[in-house]
């Protein structure tokens, strides 16, 4: 039986359309999920939308529509983005689903049975935009002396009856878990921040609201809805089938991929809720960085917000996917621009890998019209195949396994460069006249190498890699298949066609 692997994105808050940060998280998580499938694991990939909370209710009111109508519309945009970016999710969850309400109420009852919920009165600072409570010491001063959250968002003083969760009770259990499981929070930057936060002391957490009714109803407590993060975090359990008895066949999650700005919710509140409910904790919470536009955070006021769908349409889905995973170190902030996307995609995909495949396949079609024979081998052939094997079977999978996505792309590119150097050194166009047997060996070597390179990079550029593998007539496409080179003898080569067209900057950007 295949080893299970359960991976999730954070579910997106759909009070606005998707931005490049949502696209980046979906693409990175998708690449990891595809990699795990290609490694033979029984992978389940969950994504979706987080549709409750005060922010959604206020946005709907401001637009003059029902909150459910807004949720349906905005969730649709995120589903459209996932389809457009070739995101291979197994389930798109919506927190408005009855099944999710049942799971949220089940974990609430489990925490209540543990004695970790009590009724009280909340007085404190709340950020509607962050859907987060903040301690006085966490606030920062904004323009005109106004108090702001650590994220720079407005806060308001809130007073209402609320249920509290005994978060303070879990300070030491959390610290013990962090110490015993160093990979629970990654990367190291986020781990250190969370540990310092928890070491500073945890106050009990307000986990219900009475000032609005758009959310999951608190069982047995009229007028209360759950704090949006209780319900949002529970989606990972809903996706596993909780509270049905078989949910543990999928749970605990192997990997939560989230933005670094919501690390506290996933690495403090979520494990505390699970400890209270007697449920196993996820294995790893990975907090990626921000994707900046020309080094600046995107905001509507500066006019630098770019629709990821527009970028994908302009440059191609796989070019955008490759750029983000190659250029942005997973776990760190990264930056993008039209020029950077065009430069990277042209250099790596079009000029290096695409040109390699096109020139080799076109040469074979023109001069042989069939799969090259073994011909007359030389040591350089084995040297190249050894270098490609080292990258595709060892370096790339090892990097992807440890979530070093850009390192995996770099290792892949080194193997692509080695192939191009081999072509130039062997010059099959010259061998065609002087040594046809040697030419066949060179072309056969290159076909073997190109197929391996296409398989290795499939998690990153799945549609383009599969198109190339179709041209090669290579049907087996997992990492385990890389060790088998017998495929070439039954390959059915198709007429070559360009896979990676050269990109051009839009006129406004180029001028």
C-alpha positions in Angstrom: 0.0 0.0 0.0 1.3 3.4 -1.0 2.5 5.7 1.8 -0.1 8.5 2.4 0.8 12.2 2.1 -1.6 14.9 3.1 -0.8 18.5 2.0 -2.8 21.7 2.3 -2.6 25.3 1.4 -4.0 27.9 3.8 -7.6 28.4 2.7 -8.0 31.9 1.1 -10.1 34.6 2.6 -12.3 35.6 -0.3 -13.2 39.2 0.6 -11.3 40.2 -2.5 -10.0 38.6 -5.7 -6.9 36.4 -5.8 -3.6 38.1 -5.8 0.0 36.9 -6.7 0.5 35.7 -3.1 -2.5 33.3 -3.4 -1.2 32.2 -6.8 2.4 31.6 -5.4 1.1 29.5 -2.5 -1.1 27.4 -4.7 1.7 26.9 -7.3 4.3 25.9 -4.7 1.9 23.6 -2.9 0.9 22.0 -6.2 4.5 21.4 -7.2 5.1 19.6 -3.8 1.9 17.6 -4.3 2.8 16.6 -7.8 6.3 15.7 -6.6 5.0 13.4 -3.9 2.7 11.7 -6.4 5.6 11.1 -8.7 7.5 9.6 -5.8 4.7 7.0 -5.5 2.9 8.4 -2.4 -0.9 8.4 -2.0 -1.1 12.1 -2.0 -4.2 14.2 -1.0 -4.1 17.9 -1.7 -6.6 20.2 0.0 -7.2 23.9 -0.8 -10.3 26.1 -0.6 -11.8 29.3 0.8 -12.4 30.6 4.3 -15.8 32.3 4.0 -16.9 33.3 7.5 -15.9 36.2 9.8 -16.7 39.8 10.4 -14.6 41.0 7.4 -16.8 39.0 4.9 -20.0 40.3 6.6 -18.8 43.9 6.4 -17.6 43.6 2.7 -21.0 42.1 1.8 -22.8 44.9 3.6 -20.7 47.6 1.9 -21.5 46.0 -1.5 -25.2 45.7 -0.7 -25.4 42.0 -1.2 -26.1 38.9 1.0 -23.0 37.5 2.6 -23.6 34.1 1.1 -23.9 35.7 -2.4 -20.6 37.4 -1.9 -19.0 34.1 -0.7 -20.3 32.2 -3.7 -19.0 34.8 -6.1 -15.6 35.3 -4.6 -14.9 31.6 -3.9 -15.6 31.1 -7.6 -12.7 33.4 -8.5 -10.3 31.3 -6.4 -11.6 28.1 -8.1 -11.1 29.7 -11.4 -7.5 30.7 -10.5 -6.7 27.1 -9.5 -8.0 25.8 -12.7 -6.1 28.4 -14.8 -2.8 27.7 -13.0 -3.2 23.9 -13.3 -3.5 23.3 -9.6 -4.0 19.6 -9.0 -6.0 19.8 -5.8 -8.0 16.7 -4.8 -10.6 18.8 -2.9 -11.6 22.4 -2.9 -13.2 23.0 0.5 -15.6 25.8 1.4 -16.1 26.6 5.0 -19.8 27.3 4.3 -20.3 23.5 3.6 -22.6 21.7 6.1 -20.0 19.0 6.5 -17.5 21.6 7.7 -19.9 23.2 10.2 -20.4 19.7 11.7 -16.6 19.2 12.0 -16.1 22.6 13.6 -18.8 21.9 16.1 -17.3 18.5 16.8 -13.9 19.9 17.7 -15.6 22.6 19.8 -17.4 20.0 21.8 -14.1 18.0 22.3 -12.4 21.2 23.6 -15.4 21.9 25.8 -15.4 18.3 27.2 -11.7 18.9 28.1 -12.7 21.8 30.2 -10.8 24.3 28.0 -13.8 26.6 27.1 -15.4 29.0 29.5 -17.8 31.9 29.1 -16.5 35.4 29.9 -16.3 39.0 28.7 -13.8 40.2 26.1 -12.4 43.7 26.3 -9.5 44.4 24.0 -8.0 45.3 20.6 -9.3 43.6 17.5 -8.3 44.0 13.8 -11.2 43.3 11.5 -8.8 43.1 8.5 -6.6 40.4 10.2 -9.5 38.8 12.0 -7.1 38.8 15.0 -7.0 39.9 18.6 -3.9 41.8 19.8 -2.4 42.5 23.2 -1.7 46.2 24.0 2.1 45.5 24.0 1.9 44.3 20.4 0.4 47.4 18.9 2.4 49.9 16.9 1.9 53.6 16.4 0.6 54.8 13.0 0.0 58.2 11.5 -1.5 60.7 13.9 -0.7 58.5 16.8 -3.4 55.9 15.9 -2.9 52.4 17.2 -2.2 49.7 14.6 -1.7 46.0 14.7 1.8 44.5 14.2 0.7 44.1 10.5 0.0 47.8 10.2 -3.8 47.3 10.1 -6.4 49.4 12.0 -7.6 48.0 15.4 -10.7 48.8 17.3 -11.6 48.4 21.0 -14.0 45.5 21.3 -16.3 44.6 24.3 -18.6 41.6 24.1 -19.6 38.4 25.8 -17.4 35.6 24.5 -16.3 32.1 25.0 -12.6 31.8 25.9 -10.2 29.0 25.1 -7.6 28.2 27.8 -4.7 28.9 25.6 -2.5 29.8 28.6 -2.8 26.2 29.7 -0.9 25.1 26.6 2.2 27.3 26.8 4.5 24.6 28.1 3.0 21.7 26.1 3.5 23.8 22.9 7.1 24.6 23.9 7.7 21.0 24.6 6.3 20.0 21.2 8.5 22.5 19.4 11.6 21.2 21.2 10.8 17.6 20.5 9.8 18.2 16.9 12.2 20.7 15.3 10.6 20.4 11.9 7.1 21.3 13.2 7.6 24.9 12.2 9.7 25.8 9.2 11.7 27.7 8.1 14.0 28.5 11.0 13.0 32.2 10.9 9.3 31.4 11.6 10.2 28.8 14.2 12.3 31.3 16.2 9.6 33.9 16.0 6.9 31.5 17.2 9.1 30.1 20.0 9.8 33.7 21.3 6.1 34.6 21.1 5.1 31.6 23.2 7.9 32.0 25.6 6.6 35.5 26.2 3.4 34.1 27.7 0.0 33.2 26.3 -3.3 34.8 27.3 -6.6 32.9 27.0 -8.1 33.4 23.6 -11.6 34.8 22.7 -13.1 32.1 20.5 -16.7 33.3 19.9 -18.5 36.5 18.7 -22.0 37.9 19.4 -21.8 41.1 17.3 -22.6 39.3 14.1 -24.0 36.0 13.0 -22.1 35.0 9.8 -20.2 31.9 11.0 -20.5 28.5 12.5 -22.9 28.4 15.4 -21.5 27.6 18.8 -23.2 24.4 20.0 -25.6 25.0 22.9 -24.8 28.8 23.1 -27.5 30.9 21.5 -26.3 34.0 19.7 -22.6 33.0 19.6 -20.7 32.1 16.4 -17.2 30.7 16.4 -14.2 33.0 16.0 -13.4 32.7 12.4 -9.9 31.1 13.0 -11.4 28.2 15.0 -13.6 27.3 12.1 -11.0 28.1 9.4 -8.3 25.9 10.9 -10.7 23.0 11.3 -11.0 22.8 7.5 -7.9 20.6 7.5 -9.7 18.1 9.7 -12.9 18.4 7.6 -10.8 17.5 4.5 -9.5 14.4 6.2 -13.1 13.3 7.1 -13.3 14.3 10.7 -15.2 13.5 12.9 -15.9 10.2 11.1 -13.8 7.3 12.5 -11.8 6.8 9.3 -10.3 10.3 9.3 -7.1 9.1 10.9 -6.2 7.2 7.7 -5.4 10.6 6.3 -4.7 12.6 9.4 -2.3 14.0 10.7 -1.5 16.3 7.8 2.1 16.0 6.6 2.4 19.6 5.5 0.5 22.8 5.9 1.8 25.5 3.5 0.9 29.0 4.7 2.0 32.6 4.5 4.4 33.8 7.2 1.8 36.4 8.3 -0.5 33.7 9.6 2.1 31.5 11.3 0.8 32.3 14.8 -2.6 30.9 14.0 -1.2 27.7 12.6 1.7 27.1 14.9 0.2 28.3 18.2 -3.6 28.3 18.2 -4.1 25.3 15.9 -1.8 22.9 17.8 -3.3 24.1 21.1 -6.9 23.4 19.8 -5.7 19.9 18.7 -4.0 19.1 21.9 -7.2 20.1 23.8 -9.3 17.9 21.5 -7.0 15.0 21.8 -6.2 15.0 18.1 -2.7 14.4 16.6 -0.8 17.5 15.5 0.3 18.1 11.8 3.9 17.1 11.1 5.0 20.4 9.6 3.8 24.0 9.2 5.8 25.7 6.5 5.5 29.5 6.4 6.6 30.9 3.0 7.5 34.5 2.4 5.8 37.3 0.5 6.0 37.9 -3.2 6.8 41.5 -3.8 6.4 43.6 -6.9 9.7 45.1 -7.8 10.7 44.7 -4.1 7.6 46.4 -2.7 4.5 45.0 -1.1 1.5 45.3 -3.3 -1.3 47.7 -2.3 -4.2 49.2 -4.2 -3.1 52.7 -3.1 0.3 52.4 -4.9 -1.4 50.9 -8.0 1.0 47.9 -8.1 -1.5 45.1 -7.6 -1.2 42.6 -10.5 -3.8 39.9 -11.3 -2.0 36.6 -11.4 -4.4 35.4 -14.1 -3.3 38.3 -16.3 0.4 37.2 -15.8 -0.5 33.6 -16.7 -2.3 34.7 -19.7 0.4 37.1 -20.8 3.4 34.7 -20.3 2.0 31.2 -20.1 1.1 29.2 -17.0 4.3 27.1 -16.9 6.5 30.1 -17.5 4.9 31.8 -14.5 5.1 28.7 -12.4 8.8 28.1 -13.3 9.7 31.7 -12.6 8.1 31.8 -9.1 9.6 28.4 -8.0 13.0 29.1 -9.5 13.4 32.7 -8.5 11.8 32.8 -5.1 13.6 30.8 -2.4 10.8 28.9 -0.7 10.5 30.3 2.9 12.0 33.7 2.0 10.5 36.9 0.4 10.9 37.2 -3.3 10.3 39.8 -6.0 8.8 39.7 -9.5 8.4 42.0 -12.4 7.5 41.6 -16.1 11.2 41.9 -17.0 12.3 39.3 -14.5 9.7 36.8 -15.7 10.6 37.3 -19.4 14.3 37.1 -18.7 14.2 33.9 -16.5 11.7 32.1 -18.7 13.6 32.9 -21.9 17.0 32.0 -20.5 16.1 28.7 -18.9 13.0 27.4 -20.7 13.2 28.8 -24.2 16.9 29.3 -24.9 18.3 26.4 -22.8 15.8 23.5 -22.4 13.4 24.3 -25.2 16.1 24.9 -27.7 17.9 21.7 -26.7 14.8 19.6 -27.3 13.7 21.4 -30.4 17.1 21.2 -32.2 17.6 17.5 -31.2 14.1 16.4 -32.2 14.1 18.4 -35.4 17.5 17.0 -36.4 16.3 13.5 -35.8 13.1 14.1 -37.8 15.0 15.6 -40.7 17.9 13.1 -40.8 16.6 9.8 -39.4 12.9 9.9 -39.1 13.1 7.2 -36.4 14.6 6.5 -32.9 18.4 6.6 -33.2 20.2 3.3 -32.9 23.0 2.6 -30.4 25.7 3.6 -32.9 29.2 3.9 -31.8 29.4 4.9 -28.1 32.2 7.0 -26.5 32.9 7.8 -22.9 31.4 11.2 -23.2 28.0 9.6 -23.7 28.1 7.8 -20.4 29.5 10.9 -18.7 26.6 13.0 -19.8 24.0 10.3 -18.8 25.7 10.0 -15.4 25.5 13.7 -14.9 21.9 13.8 -15.9 21.1 10.8 -13.7 22.8 12.5 -10.7 20.6 15.5 -11.1 17.3 13.9 -12.0 17.4 10.9 -9.7 19.2 12.3 -6.8 19.7 16.1 -6.6 16.3 17.3 -7.8 14.2 14.8 -5.8 16.3 15.4 -2.7 15.9 19.2 -3.0 12.1 18.9 -3.6 11.8 16.5 -0.6 13.3 19.0 1.7 11.1 21.8 0.2 14.1 23.5 -1.4 12.2 24.1 -4.6 14.5 26.7 -6.2 17.5 24.5 -5.4 15.8 21.6 -7.3 15.3 23.9 -10.3 19.0 25.0 -10.2 20.2 21.4 -10.1 17.9 20.7 -13.1 19.4 23.6 -15.0 22.9 22.4 -14.4 22.0 19.2 -16.2 20.4 21.1 -19.0 23.6 23.1 -19.4 25.6 19.9 -19.5 23.4 18.6 -22.3 23.9 21.8 -24.4 27.6 21.6 -23.9 27.6 18.0 -25.0 25.7 19.0 -28.2 28.2 21.7 -29.0 31.1 19.4 -28.3 29.8 16.4 -30.3 28.4 18.4 -33.2 26.0 15.8 -34.6 25.4 18.0 -37.7 29.1 17.5 -38.6 29.0 13.8 -37.7 26.1 13.3 -40.2 28.6 13.3 -43.0 31.8 12.1 -41.4 30.6 9.5 -38.9 26.9 8.5 -39.1 27.3 5.7 -36.5 28.7 8.1 -34.0 25.9 10.6 -34.8 23.3 8.0 -33.8 24.9 7.3 -30.5 25.0 11.1 -29.7 21.4 11.6 -30.7 20.3 8.5 -28.7 22.2 9.8 -25.7 20.4 13.2 -26.0 17.0 11.6 -26.3 17.6 9.7 -23.1 18.8 12.8 -21.3 15.9 15.0 -22.5 13.3 12.5 -21.4 14.9 12.3 -17.9 15.0 16.1 -17.7 11.3 16.4 -18.7 10.3 13.9 -16.0 12.4 15.6 -13.3 10.9 19.0 -13.9 7.2 17.8 -14.2 6.1 19.0 -10.8 7.1 22.6 -11.8 6.0 22.8 -15.4 3.6 19.9 -15.7 1.8 20.8 -19.0 5.0 21.6 -20.9 6.9 18.6 -19.6 4.0 16.3 -20.6 3.8 17.9 -24.0 7.5 17.1 -24.5 7.2 13.6 -23.2 4.3 13.1 -25.7 6.6 14.2 -28.5 9.2 11.6 -27.3 6.6 8.9 -27.0 7.6 8.3 -23.4 4.7 7.0 -21.4 6.2 6.3 -18.0 6.7 9.5 -16.1 7.5 9.0 -12.4 10.8 9.4 -10.6 11.0 5.6 -10.3 10.9 5.4 -14.1 14.1 7.3 -14.5 16.1 4.2 -13.8 14.7 2.5 -16.9 16.2 3.4 -20.2 14.5 0.6 -22.2 11.6 3.0 -23.0 13.6 4.4 -25.9 13.4 1.2 -28.0 9.6 1.4 -28.1 9.4 5.2 -28.3 7.0 6.6 -31.0 8.6 9.9 -31.9 6.1 12.6 -32.9 6.8 15.5 -35.3 8.6 18.1 -33.3 6.9 21.4 -32.2 8.2 24.2 -30.0 7.3 23.8 -26.4 8.6 27.1 -25.0 8.0 30.1 -27.2 10.3 33.1 -26.6 8.5 35.7 -24.4 8.3 39.4 -25.2 7.7 42.3 -22.8 4.4 44.1 -23.3 5.0 47.3 -25.3 4.4 49.6 -22.2 7.1 47.6 -20.2 9.5 47.4 -23.1 9.5 51.1 -23.9 
